Amino acid sequence: MNGKLLKLLTVFFCCPFAFLSCGMDVVYYIYPSTVTYNVPVITSANYSDPASNYESAYFSFKTEEDSNDEYGSCTFLGTGVYYKIYNNYSKMNSDISTIASKISSTSEASAASYIIESLKYQPLACSGTNDSPLIKSQGMNRQVYIRLTNYNEETNPLFAARVLVGNGCEKGESAAGVQNLGKPLRSYGKNLNFDFGRKYTSGSNSGNYVVPESGDDDVSYSSASSSGVWYVALYAIGVARDESYTTIYSNALHLGAVGISQNYENN
C-alpha cells in the first residue's frame, strides 16, 4: 500500500466499559492542491484599463493527483475550479479574506463547503469537455493554465482564452503532452464566456453582448461598483466520492482574481 495514497483516518470512539463494543467512524482525507505558479491580483477598485496588466491576467497551479489515487472505497475524481463574478471589489475582498481564514482552519473541508454551499461559487466549464470536475484525474500531478478572456489573440495566441493542462503549458499548447480543454465558460450548460466586452459571433446570442446580471447564479451583485468592471475570483478544490456516492472535498487553493471590463474588447 502506497503511503501517499488517500490518507485514511480512523477515529475510534471507545466505550467507557471494556465489555462494550467500540464504534468506528471513517474519515477520508483528500490532499489539496498547494502549488501556484501565477496568482493574478487586483489591488484597486479603480481597475479600468486591461492593457495595464493583461500579461499577468491568467491563473496557473499544479494539481494534486498522485497522492489521491483510488484507495479502498473512496475514488478521487479530479480537481474542480470554482469561480464567482463580483461587481463590487470590496465584497470580493471580504469573501476572499473569510475563505482564507477557513483554509487555514483545522477543519479540512470547511473552506470548500463555504465556497460551494454558502457563497455559491460555480464550477468553471470549458468548450472542449463536459468533465466534472473540470480537471479529470489521471493519477499524476499536472500544471494547469487558465485564461478567462482574450487579448489580441490573433496577434499573439498566448493571450487567447483557454484552459491548458500539462507540464509546460504556460508556453502554450504546442508543448509536448499539453491538453487544450477549450475556452472557459460560465457554469455547465450556459455556453456563456467571460469576454464581456465582445459580441457573440455564433449561437443564440450572436450579434449581442452578454454581461453578468443581478440574479445570475454565478454573480455576486451589490449597488456600489465600478462602472462596467467585473471581478472574478477562482479556487481549486479536489473532489472525491465514497462508496455511498457522497462527494468529498479537499481544502481549497486560492488561484487569484482578475478584472474584466465590459468597456473593452480585449481583457
C-alpha positions in Angstrom: 0.0 0.0 0.0 1.4 3.4 -1.1 1.7 5.7 1.9 1.0 8.6 -0.4 -2.4 7.3 -1.3 -5.5 8.9 0.2 -4.8 9.0 3.9 -7.5 7.0 5.8 -8.1 8.4 9.2 -9.9 6.2 11.6 -11.4 7.7 14.7 -12.3 5.3 17.5 -15.0 6.3 20.0 -14.3 3.8 22.7 -17.0 3.0 25.2 -16.4 3.6 28.9 -16.6 0.0 29.7 -14.3 -2.7 28.3 -17.1 -5.2 27.7 -19.0 -2.9 25.4 -18.1 -2.9 21.7 -16.5 0.2 20.2 -17.8 2.1 17.2 -15.7 3.4 14.4 -16.1 6.3 12.0 -14.1 6.6 8.8 -13.0 10.0 7.6 -11.2 10.3 4.2 -8.6 13.0 3.8 -8.2 14.4 0.3 -4.9 16.1 -0.3 -5.4 19.6 -1.7 -3.5 21.4 -4.4 -1.0 23.7 -2.8 1.3 24.9 -5.6 0.6 28.0 -7.6 2.7 29.4 -10.5 0.9 32.6 -11.2 -1.7 34.3 -9.0 -3.3 37.4 -10.5 -4.2 40.1 -8.1 -6.4 43.2 -8.5 -5.2 45.8 -6.0 -7.7 48.6 -6.5 -11.4 49.1 -7.2 -10.3 51.7 -9.7 -9.3 49.0 -12.2 -10.2 50.2 -15.7 -7.6 49.6 -18.5 -6.9 46.0 -19.2 -3.7 47.0 -21.1 -2.0 47.6 -17.8 -1.9 44.0 -16.7 -3.1 41.7 -19.5 0.3 39.8 -19.5 -0.4 38.5 -15.9 -4.1 38.1 -16.2 -4.0 34.3 -16.0 -4.1 31.6 -13.4 -1.6 28.7 -13.1 -1.3 25.9 -10.5 -0.4 22.3 -10.0 -3.0 19.6 -9.4 -2.5 17.1 -6.5 -3.3 13.7 -8.1 -0.6 11.2 -7.3 -1.4 11.4 -3.6 -5.0 11.0 -4.3 -5.2 7.7 -6.2 -8.2 5.4 -5.6 -8.0 3.9 -2.1 -10.4 1.4 -0.9 -14.0 2.6 -1.3 -13.0 6.2 -2.0 -12.4 7.4 -5.5 -10.6 10.6 -6.4 -12.3 12.2 -9.3 -10.1 15.2 -10.1 -9.8 18.9 -9.5 -12.6 21.3 -9.8 -12.1 25.0 -10.5 -14.8 27.2 -8.9 -15.4 30.9 -9.7 -17.6 33.8 -8.7 -18.2 37.1 -10.6 -18.4 40.2 -8.5 -19.4 43.8 -9.4 -18.1 45.1 -6.1 -14.3 45.0 -5.3 -14.8 45.3 -1.5 -17.3 42.4 -1.4 -14.9 40.2 -3.3 -12.0 41.0 -1.0 -14.2 40.4 2.1 -15.2 37.0 0.8 -11.6 36.1 -0.1 -10.5 37.1 3.5 -13.2 34.9 5.1 -12.3 32.0 2.8 -8.6 32.4 3.7 -9.4 32.1 7.4 -11.3 28.9 6.7 -8.5 27.5 4.5 -6.1 27.9 7.5 -8.5 26.3 10.0 -8.2 22.7 11.3 -11.4 21.6 9.5 -10.0 20.5 6.2 -13.1 20.8 4.0 -14.7 23.9 5.7 -13.3 26.3 3.1 -14.6 24.1 0.2 -18.1 23.8 1.8 -18.2 27.6 2.4 -17.1 28.4 -1.2 -19.6 26.0 -2.8 -22.5 25.8 -0.5 -22.6 29.2 1.2 -21.1 31.6 -1.4 -22.5 29.6 -4.3 -19.3 29.6 -6.3 -19.9 27.8 -9.6 -17.8 25.2 -11.4 -15.9 26.6 -14.3 -16.8 24.9 -17.6 -14.9 24.5 -20.9 -16.0 24.4 -24.5 -14.0 21.3 -25.2 -15.1 19.0 -22.4 -18.1 18.1 -20.2 -15.9 16.5 -17.5 -16.9 17.2 -13.9 -14.8 18.1 -12.1 -13.1 20.1 -14.8 -9.6 18.6 -14.5 -10.3 14.8 -14.5 -7.7 12.8 -12.5 -5.1 10.9 -14.4 -3.1 9.8 -11.4 -0.2 12.3 -11.8 0.3 15.9 -10.9 0.0 18.3 -13.7 0.2 22.0 -14.3 -3.0 23.9 -15.2 -3.1 27.2 -17.1 -6.4 29.3 -17.2 -7.0 32.5 -19.1 -10.6 33.6 -18.9 -10.5 36.3 -21.6 -8.9 37.1 -25.0 -6.4 39.9 -25.5 -5.4 40.5 -29.2 -5.2 36.7 -29.6 -4.9 36.9 -33.4 -1.6 38.7 -33.0 -0.3 36.6 -30.0 -2.0 33.2 -29.4 -0.5 33.1 -25.9 -3.2 35.5 -24.8 -6.1 33.5 -26.1 -8.8 32.5 -23.6 -8.3 28.8 -22.9 -7.6 26.1 -20.3 -4.5 24.1 -20.8 -3.4 21.0 -18.8 0.1 19.5 -18.8 3.6 20.4 -17.7 5.0 23.3 -19.6 1.5 24.6 -20.6 2.5 28.2 -19.8 4.4 28.1 -23.1 1.2 27.2 -25.0 -0.5 24.1 -26.2 2.4 23.2 -28.5 4.4 21.8 -25.5 4.6 18.0 -25.5 1.7 16.4 -23.6 -0.3 19.6 -23.1 -4.1 19.2 -23.5 -6.3 22.1 -24.5 -9.7 21.8 -22.9 -11.1 24.8 -24.8 -12.4 28.2 -23.9 -13.6 28.8 -20.3 -17.3 29.1 -20.0 -19.6 30.3 -17.2 -21.2 27.3 -15.5 -22.1 24.0 -17.1 -24.7 24.2 -19.8 -24.9 28.0 -20.1 -22.4 28.3 -23.0 -21.6 31.9 -21.9 -18.0 33.1 -21.9 -16.0 35.8 -20.0 -15.4 38.2 -22.9 -17.9 40.7 -21.6 -16.7 43.4 -24.0 -17.3 41.3 -27.1 -20.3 40.5 -29.2 -21.0 36.8 -29.7 -20.3 35.6 -33.2 -22.4 32.4 -33.2 -25.2 30.7 -31.3 -28.4 32.1 -29.8 -26.5 35.3 -28.6 -24.9 36.0 -32.0 -24.5 39.8 -32.5 -25.2 40.6 -28.9 -23.2 41.5 -25.8 -23.9 39.3 -22.8 -22.7 40.7 -19.4 -23.3 39.4 -15.9 -26.6 40.5 -14.3 -28.0 40.6 -10.8 -29.7 37.2 -10.2 -27.3 35.1 -12.2 -26.3 32.1 -10.2 -22.6 32.9 -10.6 -22.8 36.6 -9.8 -22.5 38.5 -6.5 -24.2 41.8 -7.2 -24.3 44.9 -5.0 -25.1 48.5 -5.7 -21.6 50.0 -5.2 -19.3 49.1 -8.1 -17.0 50.5 -10.8 -18.9 51.1 -14.0 -18.6 48.2 -16.4 -15.9 46.4 -14.4 -16.3 42.9 -13.1 -14.0 40.9 -10.8 -13.7 37.1 -11.0 -12.1 35.1 -8.2 -11.1 31.4 -8.7 -10.4 28.5 -6.4 -9.1 24.9 -7.0 -10.7 22.1 -5.0 -10.0 18.3 -5.1 -13.1 16.2 -5.5 -13.6 12.6 -4.4 -16.5 10.2 -3.9 -17.0 7.4 -1.4 -18.9 4.1 -1.7 -22.2 5.8 -0.9 -21.6 8.3 -3.7 -21.1 11.1 -1.2 -19.0 13.9 -2.5 -15.8 14.7 -0.5 -13.8 17.9 -1.0 -10.2 18.8 -0.2 -9.2 22.1 1.3 -9.3 24.9 -1.2 -6.5 26.7 -3.0 -6.9 30.4 -3.9 -5.9 30.9 -7.5 -6.3 34.7 -7.6 -8.6 37.2 -9.2 -8.8 39.2 -12.4 -10.7 42.3 -13.5 -12.8 42.2 -16.7 -14.1 45.4 -18.2 -17.2 45.3 -20.4 -16.0 48.6 -22.0 -13.0 46.9 -23.7 -13.0 44.2 -26.4 -9.6 42.9 -25.1 -9.1 42.0 -21.5 
